[in-house]
Amino acid sequence: MASSTGNSDVHDGEIRLWQEDDWWIAKDVETGVTTQGTSRTVALGNLDDAVALHDGECGRTPTDEELRAAGIDPVDNTTGEREPPDVLD
């Protein structure tokens, strides 16, 4: 098994990749964003997409029409005064 480092230092852009049962797990160490895939390639591709979303490089707010198509009333689609759940931090 190859290793990029002999210690636990975190390097800029470091990604960790490992297999659990039939899944490959890919983690961006700096952000903590973690994804999975059925192959190494799929897991790393998913990680690229997830990190881009995390960093605000892609994605957008849905339109009212898209919300309605998903069965969501745009008027009710607000956070209000409440803080978002911790999972969104």
C-alpha positions as semicolon CSV with decimal commas, in nm:
position;residue;x (nm);y (nm);z (nm)
1;M;0,000;0,000;0,000
2;A;0,144;0,335;-0,103
3;S;0,145;0,633;0,130
4;S;0,198;1,000;0,051
5;T;0,342;1,080;0,390
6;G;0,495;0,904;0,685
7;N;0,331;1,136;0,936
8;S;-0,012;1,282;1,002
9;D;0,061;1,631;0,863
10;V;-0,212;1,768;0,636
11;H;-0,093;1,889;0,297
12;D;-0,271;2,147;0,078
13;G;-0,507;1,966;-0,155
14;E;-0,469;1,637;0,028
15;I;-0,725;1,370;-0,060
16;R;-0,764;1,037;0,116
17;L;-0,906;0,739;-0,068
18;W;-0,992;0,400;0,076
19;Q;-1,219;0,103;0,013
20;E;-1,496;-0,021;0,242
21;D;-1,667;-0,337;0,119
22;D;-1,781;-0,262;-0,239
23;W;-1,745;0,118;-0,205
24;W;-1,455;0,356;-0,256
25;I;-1,453;0,650;-0,014
26;A;-1,285;0,979;-0,107
27;K;-1,228;1,258;0,146
28;D;-1,095;1,610;0,097
29;V;-0,893;1,650;0,416
30;E;-0,902;2,032;0,430
31;T;-1,282;2,068;0,397
32;G;-1,388;1,735;0,544
33;V;-1,611;1,676;0,240
34;T;-1,648;1,302;0,186
35;T;-1,807;1,107;-0,099
36;Q;-1,829;0,751;-0,220
37;G;-1,848;0,561;-0,546
38;T;-1,847;0,215;-0,693
39;S;-1,496;0,273;-0,826
40;R;-1,200;0,497;-0,743
41;T;-1,275;0,709;-1,049
42;V;-1,641;0,756;-0,956
43;A;-1,557;0,839;-0,592
44;L;-1,299;1,100;-0,699
45;G;-1,539;1,250;-0,956
46;N;-1,809;1,275;-0,691
47;L;-1,557;1,440;-0,459
48;D;-1,470;1,701;-0,724
49;D;-1,840;1,786;-0,761
50;A;-1,903;1,796;-0,386
51;V;-1,602;2,018;-0,311
52;A;-1,706;2,257;-0,590
53;L;-2,052;2,281;-0,432
54;H;-1,895;2,328;-0,088
55;D;-1,674;2,609;-0,221
56;G;-1,961;2,779;-0,403
57;E;-1,807;2,718;-0,745
58;C;-2,122;2,560;-0,886
59;G;-2,486;2,519;-0,804
60;R;-2,756;2,781;-0,779
61;T;-3,073;2,868;-0,595
62;P;-3,372;2,691;-0,751
63;T;-3,631;2,901;-0,932
64;D;-3,988;2,924;-0,800
65;E;-4,097;2,712;-1,095
66;E;-3,847;2,440;-1,007
67;L;-3,962;2,445;-0,644
68;R;-4,326;2,409;-0,750
69;A;-4,233;2,118;-0,983
70;A;-4,076;1,949;-0,678
71;G;-4,395;2,003;-0,477
72;I;-4,257;2,289;-0,268
73;D;-4,447;2,615;-0,225
74;P;-4,187;2,894;-0,274
75;V;-4,363;3,105;-0,011
76;D;-4,297;2,833;0,248
77;N;-3,936;2,782;0,137
78;T;-3,767;3,008;0,391
79;T;-3,528;2,962;0,677
80;G;-3,696;3,238;0,875
81;E;-3,522;3,350;1,190
82;R;-3,395;3,003;1,273
83;E;-3,036;2,903;1,222
84;P;-2,982;2,626;0,965
85;P;-2,911;2,280;1,110
86;D;-2,551;2,192;1,198
87;V;-2,531;1,953;0,905
88;L;-2,530;2,257;0,674
89;D;-2,227;2,417;0,842
